[in-house]
Amino acid sequence: MIVENKRELLVKKIAAHGFMLIFLALVMFPFLVVISISFREGNFTTGDLIPRNPTLEHWYLAFGLEYTRDDGTVVPPPYPVLLWMWNSIKVALIAATGVLAVSTISAYAFSRIRFIGRAALLDSLFIIQMFPTTLALIALYAVFDSMGDISPVIGIDSHWSLVLVYLSGVMMHIWTIKGYFDSIDSALDKAAAVDGASPWQTFRMIFLPLAVPIMSVVFVLVFIGVINDYPLASILLRSEENLTLAVGSRLYLNEFKYLWGDFAAAAILSGLPITVVFLIAQKYLVSGLSDGAVKG
């Protein structure tokens, strides 16, 4: 009986591991194809998964460097990929920081402070967030086009205009962080009030340290959403030097020429900022979870 149970357990382990390996292979296969295309000669999508004559041409061009082929031909970089990446990182960091600051303070107010119209305002935020921002693309373009007559900083082809639009994403995250604050024992508020702490001191000294895990999650979600956004950025940004990487990469695939190899290298580079931010946020996430209420 014991032997049969061990065999059954072994079979289940093998099946579970086999399923995971198959699942990972299916997930990683498209990524491996993109890597393969970035090392192939020419700009073709068809070919061997392992390139026969691998080349670093597409990677040189992606990093803004000239590449000299074997026949002596010098190929200049067609587009400023690193500049686009910097634009994406800059916009994403500013937008994510702004969304995190506004949503955290607002969530604390909705969770701990009682004021007139609180329930109605929360319901309004919940209803508004149900409508995607892409439905307002025409209206957003018209608004910022008109505002550009007042100041170019908040007009079309400005990163600040794009950041202002992304800040509208606070509504969903207010609900997310509010739910986290609601789960914190109200005894902490009372203890802080007894010690003479003001509401701001209670928020800064107690709730902020405890909210590190959920704040890390919100920051990562906003950062990934902004840096990968195409519809909004494609509407508000115009000049080549102001484009984000998500929008600029589309220039590789124009109707006259498809630069698949260059596009593949740029696409892989676009995942680098997300990976770095996720690893940094993960460290703070683990720190917040391990410290818990001890910080408060």
N, C-alpha and C positions, 0 to 999 in steps of 0.2 A: 504493500500500500504506500509506504514511504517512497519507494523507488518510483512508483507511478506518478506520485505527486511531484517529485523532482523532475521527472521527464516532462510532465505537463508544464511546469514552471519554466523549464529550459526552452521548450517549444514556443511559449508565449514571449519570452525574452528575445529569441531569435526573430520571431515574427515582428515584434515591436521595433527592433533595431533595423530589420530589413525595410519596414515601412518608412522609418525615418530617413534611411539612406536614399530610398527612391524619391521621397518627397524633397529632400535637399538637392538631389540631382535635377529634378524638374525645375526647382526654383533657380538653381545656379546656371542651368544650361543657357538661358538667354544672355546672362551676364558674360559667360564664357565666349559666346558668339560675338558679342560686342568687343571684347578684348581681342579676339582673333582678328576681327576686321581692322582694328586699330594698328595691327602689326603687319597687315598684308600690303604688298606692292599695289600701287594704284588706288583707286577709289571704287571698289566693287563690293557688293554684298555677297556674291556667290564665290565659292572657293572652299578649300580644305579648312577644317576646323583648326588644324595645326598648320600655320603658314609654311610653305616650302622654302620661301626666301624671305624671312622676316626682316622688316625694316623699321627704323625709328623715325622715318620721315614725318609721319602724322603727329608724333609726340613732339618733335622739334618745332613743328609749326604751331602746335597747341600752346607751347611755352613761349611763343613769340620769337623763335630763333630761325634763322635761315638754314636751309638744308641743301647740301651739295650732293647730287646724285653721282653714280659711278661714271656717267658720261660727261661730267663736268657742269651739268646744268644746275644753276642755283635757283632754288625755289623759295620765294619770300613767303612769310606767313600771310594768309589771305585776310584774317580777321584778328582783332585784339582780344584773344580769349581770356588772358589773365586780367585785363581791364574789366571785362564783363564779369569775371568771377569776383573781383573786388567790389564792383557795383552791387552784385547780388549779396555778398557778405555784409556790406555796409548797410544796405536797406533792410536786410533781414535782422541784423543785430539791433538797429534802432527801433524797428517795428516791434520786435519781440520784447525788448526792454520796456517800451512804452505800454504795450498791451499788458505785460506782467504787472507793471506798477499800478496802472489804472484799475485793472481787474482785481488785484489783491486788496487795494484800499477800499474799493467799492464792495467787494465781497464781505469784508470785515464789517462795513457799515450796515449792509443788509442782514448780516448774521447776528450782530450784537447790539445794534442801536435800533430802537423803536421810534419811528417817525410817521407822520401822516402821509398816506399814499404809498407806503412801502410795498404792500401786497400788489396793488395795481401796477406799480412800476416794475416789479419783478415779473408779473404776467406779461407786461408789454415787451420786456426784453426777451422773454421766452417765445413770444409770437413773432417778433421781428427776426430773430435768428433762424426761423424756419425758412426764410426766403434767401436764396443764394445771392451773393453780391453780383454775379454775372448778369442777373436780370436788370441791373441798374447801369450797365455799361454805357448805354447811350446817354443817360442822364448824367453820369459821372463825367463823361467826356465834355458834355455841354457846360457843366458847372465849372470845371477846371479851365476850360477854354475861355470862359468869361472872366474867371478870377485871374487868369494870366494877363488880362488888360490892366489889372490893378497892380500886380506884382508878378514878375516871371518866376519867383521862388515857389509860388503856389499855382503855377499854370501848367500847361502841357509841356512834356519833356523835362520834368523836374522830379528828382528823387523824393523831395519833400512832399510833393503831391501824392506820390505813390505811398509814402509812409502814412499820410493822413487817411488814405482809404483803408490801409491795412489795420489801422487803429480801431476801425469800426468792428473788428472781430472780437472786441472785449466782451460782447454780450454773452456768448457761449461760455467763455472762461470765467465770467463772474459767477455763473451758476455752478461751474465745476468747483471753484475754490470755496464758494459759499457752503456747498455741501460738506467740504472738508472741515471748515470752521464750525459748522453745526455739530460735528461729531466730537468736538473738544469739550470737555467737562466745563460747565459754567462755574464750577467752584474756583477755577483759576481766576476768573474775572472778579469774583467776590473777594478772594484773597488779595489780589492786587489792589482793589479799591480800599480794603482795610489798611493796607500798607501805605495808602496815600497816593497811589499811582493814578495819573490822568488816563483818559481813554487812549490818547496817543501813545503814552508810555506803555500801557498794557499791550497795545498792538505791536509796538516796536520791540519790546523786551520779552514778550511771552509768545504772542501768536506768530510773529515772523519766523523765529527759530523753529517752531513746531510745524510751520507750513513749508519748510524747505523741500520735502518730497514732492508735494503737489505743485509747487512753484517751478521745480525743475521739469516736471512733466509738461506743464503749460508752456514754458519757455521753449522746450524742444519741439513741441507740436506747432507753435507759431513759427519758429525758425524754419522748420521743414516746409510748412505750408507756404511761407513767403518766398523762400529761395527756389521753390519749384513752380511758383505761380507763373502762368503764361497769359491768360486772358486779360487781366487787369494791366499787367506791365506792357503788353503789346498795344493796348489802347492809349496809355498815357505817355509812353516813351517813344521818341522819334529818332533822334540823332544816334549814329552808330556808337559814339563814345559814351553815351548814357545808357545803353541797353544793358539789361541783365543777361546772365548766361543762358537762362531758359529762353529768352526772346532772341538773343543774338545767334544761338545755335541754329535757329530756323533758317538763317541766311545760307547755311551750308547746303540746304536742300531747295534751291530755287528751281524755277521751271526750265532753265537753260542748262544747268549742270548740277549733278548730285555728287557732292564730295563726301561719300560715305565713310571713308577712312578717317578724314579730319573730324567729321561729326562724331564718330565713335570715340576718338581720343578726348574730344571736348566733353562728351557725355560722361565719360569715366571721371574726368577731373571735377565735374559738377558734384559728384558724390563725396569728394574729399572734405569740404567744409561741414557737411552734415555729419560725417563720421567723427570729426574732431569735436564738434559741439556735443554730440551725443555722449562721447566718452567723458568729456568734462562734466556734463550734467549728471551722468551716471554716478560719478564720484560723489557729488553733492547729494544725490538721491540716496545712496547707500549711507552716507554720513548722517543725513536727517533721520532715516529710519532707525539707525543704530542708537542715536542719541535720545530720540523720542522726547518724553516729557522731562528728562533730566535737564535739558537746556532751559526750560521754563523755570 
